[in-house]
């Protein structure tokens, strides 16, 4: 059986190899000067366009990567700007109440993160922006006035606050004008100053502030181990009503409208004790 000659198959790589060999043989056959001129021409016609094309592709890839990096940087800057705008918006609310807070302690700004809703809103969970040196029973105020006290410390940044609306809440107060002392308690949706004699000097519109005195006596009877930590002169509210006492009533009925509101609080402030004199120097 006759043997068929092999069929030569030329692919692209083979053709390029043959052309390169032919060009190389041609160049070797030429004189030196002609060889240099032809090599320069081949470089201009074939090599340089190829180099520019591949270099352009590389540059395009670099530009794409730079574009992606720039987009990520712009997104990061937009997020930083959003945070800065929020901080600027929150700054007036975090600046503390308008009254002279320095008279009774340092203020730790806190955000309200949770509420316990019952018949009355009695508990708030708060979170400070940084570690706070707070403890149980420290007073908590809003920008308007007294709000409640720390009931339980969760950690250095979280705590539960008992509001004035808690059924068993009691706060030592006094009338700013006359320094008359009493105990403020929630009663059937109202706030009453109790244990004030019927002939004492109290008027509608009188401002009520914390006393830091009666509270100590009252709580020491109920809980001897509980220290009195509420400083005096924190604004609480104003006297709104003075109903006529009933026959045989021992104490005057004093209705107080609190400055603080208890259903919508985004930011509150914990009053922490001022450091002792000279502590900073030590």
TAZIKA-V113447 format. One record per residue. N is the residue number from 1. RES is the residue in one small letter. PHI is phi in radians with two decimals (* if undefined). NEAR is the number of other C-alpha atoms within 10 Angstrom. Layout:
# TAZIKA-V113447
n=[N;N]
res=[RES;RES]
phi=[PHI;PHI]
near=[NEAR;NEAR]
This chain:
# TAZIKA-V113447
n=[1;2;3;4;5;6;7;8;9;10;11;12;13;14;15;16;17;18;19;20;21;22;23;24;25;26;27;28;29;30;31;32;33;34;35;36;37;38;39;40;41;42;43;44;45;46;47;48;49;50;51;52;53;54;55;56;57;58;59;60;61;62;63;64;65;66;67;68;69;70;71;72;73;74;75;76;77;78;79;80;81;82;83;84;85;86;87;88;89;90;91;92;93;94;95;96;97;98;99;100;101;102;103;104;105;106;107;108;109;110;111;112;113;114;115;116;117;118;119;120;121;122;123;124;125;126;127;128;129;130;131;132;133;134;135;136;137;138;139;140;141;142;143;144;145;146;147;148;149;150;151;152;153;154;155;156;157;158;159;160;161;162;163;164;165;166;167;168;169;170;171;172;173;174;175;176;177;178;179;180;181;182;183;184;185;186;187;188;189;190;191;192;193;194;195;196;197;198;199;200;201;202;203;204;205;206;207;208;209;210;211;212;213;214;215;216;217;218;219;220;221;222;223;224;225;226;227;228;229;230;231;232;233;234;235;236;237;238;239;240;241;242;243;244;245;246;247;248;249;250;251;252;253;254;255;256;257;258;259;260;261;262;263;264;265;266;267;268;269;270;271;272;273;274;275;276;277;278;279;280;281;282]
res=[x;x;x;x;x;x;x;x;x;x;x;x;x;x;x;x;x;x;x;x;x;x;x;x;x;x;x;x;x;x;x;x;x;x;x;x;x;x;x;x;x;x;x;x;x;x;x;x;x;x;x;x;x;x;x;x;x;x;x;x;x;x;x;x;x;x;x;x;x;x;x;x;x;x;x;x;x;x;x;x;x;x;x;x;x;x;x;x;x;x;x;x;x;x;x;x;x;x;x;x;x;x;x;x;x;x;x;x;x;x;x;x;x;x;x;x;x;x;x;x;x;x;x;x;x;x;x;x;x;x;x;x;x;x;x;x;x;x;x;x;x;x;x;x;x;x;x;x;x;x;x;x;x;x;x;x;x;x;x;x;x;x;x;x;x;x;x;x;x;x;x;x;x;x;x;x;x;x;x;x;x;x;x;x;x;x;x;x;x;x;x;x;x;x;x;x;x;x;x;x;x;x;x;x;x;x;x;x;x;x;x;x;x;x;x;x;x;x;x;x;x;x;x;x;x;x;x;x;x;x;x;x;x;x;x;x;x;x;x;x;x;x;x;x;x;x;x;x;x;x;x;x;x;x;x;x;x;x;x;x;x;x;x;x;x;x;x;x;x;x;x;x;x;x;x;x;x;x;x;x;x;x]
phi=[*;-1.15;-1.55;-1.40;-1.15;-1.11;-1.58;-1.37;-1.90;-1.87;-1.77;-1.13;-1.11;-1.14;-1.09;-1.12;-1.11;-1.09;-1.11;-1.11;-1.11;-1.13;-1.11;-1.10;-1.11;-1.13;-1.11;-1.18;-1.41;-1.43;-1.09;-1.08;-1.10;-1.15;-1.09;-1.16;-1.11;-1.16;-1.10;-1.11;-1.13;-1.10;-1.12;-1.17;-1.44;-1.93;-1.24;-1.10;-1.01;-1.12;-1.10;-1.13;-1.18;-1.18;-1.14;-1.13;-1.10;-1.12;-1.10;-1.08;-1.09;-1.09;-1.12;-1.09;-1.13;-1.10;-1.14;-1.10;-1.08;-1.14;-1.08;-1.10;-1.14;-1.11;-1.09;-1.10;-1.15;-1.11;-1.14;-1.09;-1.14;-1.10;-1.10;-1.11;-1.13;-1.16;-1.11;-1.13;-1.19;-1.37;-0.97;-1.08;-1.32;-1.49;-1.29;1.75;-1.12;-1.35;-1.33;-1.36;-1.20;-1.13;-1.21;-2.22;2.66;-1.43;-1.90;-1.87;-1.22;-2.42;-1.76;-1.39;-1.97;-2.78;-2.23;-1.87;-1.70;-2.21;-1.03;-2.18;-1.30;-1.97;-2.32;-2.21;-1.82;-2.06;-2.40;-1.51;-1.35;-2.61;-1.00;-2.09;-1.56;-1.84;-2.57;-1.05;1.37;-1.16;-1.24;-2.17;-2.21;-1.79;-1.21;-1.69;3.02;-1.06;-2.11;3.05;-2.51;-1.16;-1.73;-2.43;-1.62;-1.44;-2.75;-1.18;-2.18;-2.27;-2.78;-1.75;-1.98;-1.60;-1.43;-1.10;-1.39;-1.06;-0.99;-1.78;-1.34;-2.53;-2.43;-1.26;-2.31;-2.63;-1.42;-1.06;-1.17;-1.98;1.08;-1.23;-1.69;-2.92;-2.16;-1.54;-2.43;-1.36;-2.44;0.95;1.43;-2.10;-2.00;-2.08;-1.62;-1.85;1.14;-2.01;-1.07;-1.17;-1.76;-1.27;-1.44;-2.37;-2.27;-1.10;1.74;-1.09;-1.47;-1.85;-2.26;-1.22;-1.84;1.26;-2.03;-1.07;-1.02;-1.08;-1.14;-1.14;-1.26;-1.14;-1.31;-1.46;-2.31;-1.05;-1.50;-1.49;-1.33;-1.49;-2.02;-1.42;-1.27;-1.35;1.28;-1.41;-1.04;-2.02;3.06;-2.27;-1.26;-1.83;-2.52;-2.39;-1.05;-1.15;-1.16;-1.28;-1.07;1.41;-1.28;-1.39;-1.98;-1.33;-1.63;-2.13;-1.69;-2.02;-1.70;-1.23;-1.21;-1.30;-1.98;-1.91;-1.83;-2.34;-2.35;-1.65;-2.21;-2.35;-2.39;-1.59;-1.57;-1.79;-1.08;-1.20;-1.14;-1.02;-1.03;1.51;-1.16;-1.12;-1.16;-1.13]
near=[3;4;5;6;6;6;6;6;6;10;8;8;9;11;11;12;11;13;12;12;12;12;15;13;11;12;17;11;11;12;9;11;9;12;16;13;12;16;15;12;12;13;13;12;11;10;12;11;12;13;11;11;11;11;12;12;12;12;12;12;12;12;12;12;12;12;12;12;12;12;12;12;12;12;12;12;12;12;12;12;12;12;12;12;12;11;13;12;11;12;11;10;16;19;13;20;17;9;12;12;15;10;12;16;16;15;21;22;23;23;17;19;13;13;17;13;11;9;8;14;16;20;23;22;21;25;24;19;11;12;12;17;11;20;17;16;19;20;24;24;24;22;19;18;21;24;26;27;25;23;19;15;17;12;11;14;16;22;22;21;26;23;23;24;23;18;14;9;17;19;26;26;27;26;23;17;12;12;13;15;23;24;21;25;21;19;15;9;9;12;19;21;26;19;15;18;13;15;8;11;12;18;15;13;13;17;22;28;24;26;24;20;19;18;23;19;13;16;17;14;11;9;10;11;9;13;14;18;18;25;20;16;19;23;23;23;23;20;21;16;15;14;10;11;13;10;6;6;11;12;16;21;20;24;22;25;18;22;18;20;13;18;11;9;16;13;20;27;24;27;25;21;16;13;10;7;8;7;8;7;5;5]
